[in-house]
Amino acid sequence: MRVGPTCAAQGTVAGCPSRHPRVLRGGTVLRISGTGETHVGLVRGNNEDSAFVGPYCTLVADGVGGGAAGEVASATAAYAVAATANMMFGQDPATVLAAGVRLAQAQVHAGVEVDPTREGMATTLTALVTDGKRFTLAHLGDSRGYVFRDGELARVTRDHTYVQDLLDEGRLGPEEVAEHPWRNVVMRTVSSTRDSEPDLLDLDLVPGDRILLASDGLTDLIGEPELTRTLATRSDDEAVATLIAGALSRGGRDNVTCVVATIVDGPQINADGLLLGAVRSFENVVDLAAVRAESA
């Protein structure tokens, strides 16, 4: 399923199928070329992860496990940010992401007003946006973002978790994280209970750089040495398949989602993108028409 900036049959920012990206007039731009995959895992019965892979925006959102309506939170946040990025293409990426996160938060709040049983729903969000020259990453929660360049992997996000706070304060050692009873407590999210400010990270990306975005269902099971080896020896498609399979082979105890993409320099194309996970079902997106109207 693809999402684009306009679609006569669907209105604005809907699932507009497009077999081939449409080249637009103008010079070359930097854009994101990649793919992603999500899997429900081997334990959970419902996939609460969402992802979007487009030429100017790519993201992963992970509905907070154990919370109410995690799939609604992740789908709503993913759609709101992707729609905002598509409709505001060409503007400063940090401004676009700030607007997208505000819209996501507003719609998650609205979702609880419509259905109070959703109270407490929340999602992580890690999203990369470009205007064709500059790149900014917005981050809330414990999904992760990495940059792979010249054979080296750099993690560019910090987990917004209780155990990460303990690590930063020197009250917990790295070897204690995996067994800590509160290791999955997330401190900052797109949430119905409070608004959190995202980390906004300007990234100096160049053609050939590769991006990995992943939910904790993958990074809890696959360490950075293996991530590095996989990216060093696999294409984007192959890396995604290998990493998902690796997480499943280790038990797949959570939903597993990852995006692998390469920064390329080429003609501007339309903003169609790939929707993955909970956001594939527009029923999970709170007030789809309002998101389209607000992002326009």
C-alpha positions as CSV (number, residue, x, y, z in Angstrom):
1,M,0.0,0.0,0.0
2,R,1.3,3.4,-0.9
3,V,0.5,6.9,0.5
4,G,0.9,10.0,-1.7
5,P,0.3,13.7,-1.5
6,T,-2.9,13.7,-3.5
7,C,-5.4,11.2,-4.9
8,A,-8.6,12.2,-6.7
9,A,-10.4,9.0,-5.6
10,Q,-9.3,9.2,-1.9
11,G,-9.0,13.0,-1.2
12,T,-5.7,14.1,0.3
13,V,-2.8,11.9,1.5
14,A,-4.5,8.6,1.0
15,G,-3.4,5.2,-0.2
16,C,-2.7,6.0,-3.8
17,P,-1.2,3.0,-5.6
18,S,1.7,3.8,-7.8
19,R,3.8,1.2,-9.6
20,H,6.5,3.6,-10.6
21,P,7.5,6.9,-9.0
22,R,6.6,9.9,-11.1
23,V,9.5,12.1,-12.0
24,L,8.8,15.8,-11.5
25,R,10.4,18.8,-13.2
26,G,13.4,20.4,-11.6
27,G,17.0,19.6,-10.7
28,T,18.3,16.8,-8.6
29,V,17.6,16.4,-4.9
30,L,18.7,14.2,-2.1
31,R,16.1,11.6,-1.2
32,I,15.5,8.4,0.6
33,S,15.4,5.1,-1.3
34,G,14.7,2.0,0.6
35,T,12.3,-0.6,1.9
36,G,10.9,-1.9,5.2
37,E,9.1,-4.9,6.7
38,T,7.1,-5.6,9.8
39,H,6.1,-8.9,11.4
40,V,3.7,-9.6,14.3
41,G,6.3,-11.8,15.9
42,L,5.9,-15.2,17.4
43,V,4.2,-14.3,20.7
44,R,1.8,-11.4,20.2
45,G,-1.5,-11.8,18.4
46,N,-1.7,-8.2,17.1
47,N,0.8,-6.0,15.3
48,E,0.9,-2.6,17.0
49,D,3.9,-1.3,14.9
50,S,3.5,1.1,12.0
51,A,6.1,2.3,9.4
52,F,6.3,4.5,6.3
53,V,9.0,4.5,3.7
54,G,8.9,7.4,1.2
55,P,11.4,9.4,-0.7
56,Y,11.3,12.4,1.6
57,C,10.0,10.8,4.8
58,T,10.6,7.5,6.5
59,L,9.5,6.4,10.0
60,V,8.8,3.7,12.5
61,A,6.2,3.9,15.3
62,D,5.7,1.2,17.9
63,G,2.5,1.2,19.9
64,V,3.4,1.0,23.6
65,G,3.1,-2.7,24.6
66,G,0.5,-3.4,27.2
67,G,-1.2,-0.1,26.6
68,A,-4.7,0.5,25.3
69,A,-5.1,0.6,21.5
70,G,-1.4,0.7,20.7
71,E,-2.1,0.0,17.1
72,V,-4.4,3.1,16.9
73,A,-1.7,5.3,18.4
74,S,1.1,4.1,16.1
75,A,-1.1,4.2,13.0
76,T,-2.4,7.7,13.8
77,A,1.1,9.1,14.5
78,A,2.6,7.4,11.4
79,Y,-0.1,8.7,9.1
80,A,-0.1,12.2,10.6
81,V,3.7,12.6,10.3
82,A,3.9,11.1,6.8
83,A,0.9,13.2,5.6
84,T,2.5,16.4,7.0
85,A,5.9,15.6,5.5
86,N,4.3,15.0,2.1
87,M,2.2,18.2,2.1
88,M,4.9,20.4,3.5
89,F,7.7,19.1,1.3
90,G,10.3,21.8,0.6
91,Q,10.0,23.4,4.0
92,D,12.6,23.2,6.8
93,P,12.6,19.5,7.9
94,A,12.6,20.4,11.6
95,T,9.6,22.7,11.1
96,V,7.8,19.9,9.2
97,L,8.5,17.3,11.9
98,A,7.4,19.6,14.7
99,A,4.1,20.2,12.9
100,G,3.7,16.5,12.3
101,V,4.3,15.5,15.9
102,R,1.9,18.2,17.1
103,L,-0.8,16.8,14.7
104,A,0.0,13.3,15.8
105,Q,-0.4,14.3,19.5
106,A,-3.7,16.1,18.8
107,Q,-5.2,13.2,17.0
108,V,-4.2,10.7,19.7
109,H,-5.9,13.0,22.2
110,A,-8.9,13.1,19.9
111,G,-9.0,9.3,19.7
112,V,-9.5,9.1,23.4
113,E,-12.3,11.7,23.3
114,V,-14.1,9.5,20.7
115,D,-13.4,6.2,22.7
116,P,-12.5,6.6,26.3
117,T,-11.4,3.0,26.5
118,R,-8.3,4.1,24.6
119,E,-7.2,6.3,27.5
120,G,-3.4,5.8,28.0
121,M,-2.7,4.8,24.4
122,A,0.8,5.8,23.3
123,T,3.4,5.2,20.6
124,T,7.1,5.7,20.0
125,L,8.1,7.6,16.9
126,T,11.3,7.8,15.0
127,A,11.0,9.8,11.8
128,L,13.5,11.1,9.2
129,V,12.4,14.0,6.9
130,T,14.3,15.8,4.1
131,D,13.6,18.8,2.0
132,G,15.9,17.5,-0.7
133,K,19.0,19.1,0.9
134,R,18.7,18.9,4.7
135,F,17.8,16.0,6.9
136,T,16.2,16.0,10.4
137,L,15.3,13.1,12.6
138,A,12.5,13.4,15.2
139,H,12.6,10.9,18.0
140,L,10.3,9.9,20.9
141,G,10.6,6.6,22.8
142,D,12.8,3.5,22.3
143,S,12.6,2.7,18.7
144,R,16.1,3.5,17.2
145,G,17.7,5.2,14.4
146,Y,21.2,4.5,13.0
147,V,23.4,5.8,10.2
148,F,25.8,3.5,8.4
149,R,28.7,5.1,6.6
150,D,32.1,3.8,5.4
151,G,31.5,0.4,7.1
152,E,30.7,2.0,10.5
153,L,27.4,2.1,12.3
154,A,26.4,5.1,14.4
155,R,23.4,5.1,16.6
156,V,21.9,8.6,16.5
157,T,19.0,8.2,18.9
158,R,18.9,7.9,22.6
159,D,16.3,5.7,24.2
160,H,13.7,7.6,26.2
161,T,13.4,4.9,28.9
162,Y,13.7,4.6,32.6
163,V,16.7,2.3,32.4
164,Q,18.5,4.7,30.0
165,D,18.1,7.4,32.6
166,L,19.6,5.1,35.2
167,L,22.5,4.3,32.8
168,D,23.1,8.0,32.1
169,E,23.1,8.7,35.9
170,G,25.6,5.9,36.5
171,R,23.1,4.0,38.7
172,L,22.9,1.0,36.4
173,G,25.6,-0.9,34.4
174,P,25.1,-1.9,30.8
175,E,25.2,-5.6,31.8
176,E,22.2,-5.0,34.0
177,V,19.9,-3.6,31.4
178,A,18.6,-6.8,29.8
179,E,17.3,-8.2,33.1
180,H,16.0,-5.0,34.7
181,P,12.3,-5.4,35.6
182,W,11.6,-1.9,34.2
183,R,13.6,-2.1,31.1
184,N,10.5,-1.6,28.9
185,V,9.2,1.5,30.7
186,V,9.2,4.3,28.1
187,M,9.3,7.9,29.4
188,R,8.6,10.0,26.3
189,T,6.0,9.1,23.6
190,V,3.2,10.4,21.5
191,S,0.6,9.8,24.2
192,S,-3.0,10.5,25.1
193,T,-1.9,11.5,28.7
194,R,0.8,14.1,28.1
195,D,2.6,15.8,25.3
196,S,6.3,15.2,25.1
197,E,8.8,17.2,23.1
198,P,10.7,15.1,20.5
199,D,14.4,15.1,20.1
200,L,15.1,16.9,16.8
201,L,18.4,15.9,15.3
202,D,19.9,17.5,12.2
203,L,21.8,14.9,10.3
204,D,24.6,15.7,7.7
205,L,23.7,12.9,5.2
206,V,25.3,12.4,1.8
207,P,24.6,10.0,-1.1
208,G,25.6,6.5,-0.2
209,D,24.8,6.9,3.5
210,R,22.3,4.2,4.8
211,I,19.6,4.6,7.4
212,L,18.3,1.9,9.7
213,L,15.1,2.6,11.7
214,A,13.8,-0.2,13.9
215,S,11.4,-1.0,16.7
216,D,12.7,-2.5,19.9
217,G,11.3,-5.9,18.8
218,L,14.4,-6.0,16.6
219,T,17.0,-4.1,18.5
220,D,16.3,-6.0,21.8
221,L,17.4,-9.2,20.0
222,I,20.0,-8.1,17.5
223,G,23.1,-6.2,18.7
224,E,25.0,-3.5,16.9
225,P,27.8,-5.8,15.7
226,E,25.3,-8.0,13.8
227,L,23.5,-4.9,12.5
228,T,26.8,-3.6,11.2
229,R,27.7,-6.9,9.5
230,T,24.3,-7.1,7.9
231,L,24.4,-3.6,6.4
232,A,28.0,-4.1,5.3
233,T,27.2,-7.3,3.3
234,R,23.5,-6.9,2.2
235,S,21.4,-4.7,-0.1
236,D,18.6,-2.7,1.5
237,D,16.0,-5.4,0.6
238,E,18.3,-8.2,1.8
239,A,19.2,-6.4,5.0
240,V,15.6,-6.0,6.0
241,A,14.8,-9.6,5.3
242,T,17.9,-10.8,7.2
243,L,17.2,-8.7,10.2
244,I,13.6,-9.6,10.5
245,A,14.4,-13.3,10.2
246,G,17.2,-12.9,12.8
247,A,14.8,-11.5,15.3
248,L,12.2,-14.2,14.7
249,S,14.9,-16.9,15.0
250,R,15.6,-15.5,18.5
251,G,12.0,-15.9,19.6
252,G,10.3,-12.9,18.1
253,R,8.7,-12.1,21.4
254,D,7.5,-8.6,20.2
255,N,6.3,-7.1,17.0
256,V,9.4,-6.6,14.7
257,T,9.7,-3.7,12.3
258,C,12.7,-2.2,10.4
259,V,13.4,0.2,7.6
260,V,16.7,0.2,5.7
261,A,17.2,3.0,3.2
262,T,20.0,4.6,1.2
263,I,20.4,8.3,0.6
264,V,20.5,9.0,-3.2
265,D,20.9,12.0,-5.4
266,G,18.5,12.1,-8.3
267,P,15.5,13.8,-9.9
268,Q,12.6,14.9,-7.6
269,I,9.8,12.3,-7.7
270,N,6.3,12.2,-6.3
271,A,6.0,11.4,-2.6
272,D,4.3,8.0,-2.7
273,G,5.5,5.7,-0.1
274,L,5.1,2.2,1.5
275,L,2.7,1.8,4.5
276,L,3.5,-1.1,6.8
277,G,1.8,-2.6,9.9
278,A,-1.1,-1.1,11.7
279,V,-1.3,2.0,9.5
280,R,-2.1,-0.2,6.5
281,S,-5.6,-0.3,7.9
282,F,-7.0,3.2,7.8
283,E,-9.6,2.2,10.4
284,N,-6.7,2.5,12.9
285,V,-6.1,6.2,12.0
286,V,-8.1,8.5,14.3
287,D,-10.3,10.8,12.1
288,L,-8.5,10.3,8.8
289,A,-10.4,13.2,7.2
290,A,-9.2,15.6,10.0
291,V,-5.6,14.5,9.5
292,R,-5.8,15.1,5.8
293,A,-7.3,18.6,6.4
294,E,-4.8,19.6,9.0
295,S,-1.8,18.5,7.1
296,A,-2.9,20.2,3.9
